[in-house]
Amino acid sequence: MADILKFIFEIINNTPFWVWVVLIILIKRGTSLINDSPASIGRSIIMPFIFVIWGLNTVVNKFASPNTLLSFYLVALILGFLFSYLLYMRRSFYVEDGQLIQEGSALPCS
């Protein structure tokens, strides 16, 4: 038992401060999703688009054989789209006062 407590103390003691800050932010964000919240269509579309463009830019400009990597990137992009579709297809939305509202849930993908 003492070894386990010592191990846990070492983990807590050697974890950088920023990791604890990120953990608190993620916990706060997760608990806020329990309640209904407004969903921004613009942010939902723009952020993934930015990351796709950033990824394509990296593949084309930073690697020796971008043609091969682009085919893998396309396959990964399609698989990621399908996975996210299956993950969020049961997510419920409704419109209230002209604003798109996402229903809250205790489960991340229900």
N, C-alpha and C positions, 0 to 999 in steps of 0.2 A: 504494500500500500504506500509506503514511504517513497518507493521508486517512482510510482505513478505520480504522486504529488510533486516530486522533484522534477519529473519530466514536464508536467503541466506548467510549473513555475518557470522552467527554462524557456518554454515556448512563449509564455506571456512576457517574460523579461527580455527576450531577444527579438521580439516582433517590433518592427519600426513603427513610430508614432503614426505615420500617414496611413498605415494599414488599418489601425483602429479607427481613424477618421473615416476612411472609406467604408468600413464595416458599419459604423453608426449611420452614415448616409444611406447605405443600402437597406438597413433595418427600418429607418424612418420612411424611406420610399416604399418599401414593401408593406408596412402597416398602413400607409395612406391609400394603398390600392384596395383595401378592404371596403372602403366607401366608394360610392359613385363619384366619378370625376370627369371633368371636361377633357375631350380628346381633340388635339389639334391635327387636322388633316394635313396641313402644310408641313409640320414637323414630322409627321408619320411618313411623308413621301420624300422630303428633302434630305433628312439624315441618312437613310439607306442609300440614296442616290449619291451623296457626297462620298460615302465610304466605298461604293462600287467604283466611282471615278478615281478615287485615291488608290485603290487596289490595282486598277488597270494601269494607271500611271506608273506605279511601282513595278509592275510586271514588265511593261514595255521599256522602261528606262533603266532599270537596275540589274537586269539579268541578261546573260549572254544569248540565250535562245528563247526569245519571247513567244515565238509561234507555238512551240510545244507547251509552254506554260499557259498560254491563252486558252488552249483547248481544255486543259485541266481546270483553269479558272472558270470557264463556261460551265463545265460539268458540276463543279462545286457550287456555282451560283444557282444553277437549276435545282440541285439537291437542297440547298439552303432555302430556296423559295418554297419548294414542296414541303419541307420540314416545318417552316414557319406557318404555312397555310394549314397544315394538319394540326399544329399546335394551337392556333388561334381561331380556327373556323367555328368554334362554339362560343367565342367571346360575344357578348351581347352589347348592342349600342342602341340608343334612342335619341330623339331630338327633343330638346326642351328649351323653350324661349329662343329658338333659332340657333342653338348651340348643340353640337354633337357630344353626347354624354356616354361614357363607358361605364357599364355596370360594375360595381365592386365585387370582389370575391376573395375569400380566404385562401383559395388555391390559385397558384400563379397562372394556370392555363385552363381554368374552367369557364 
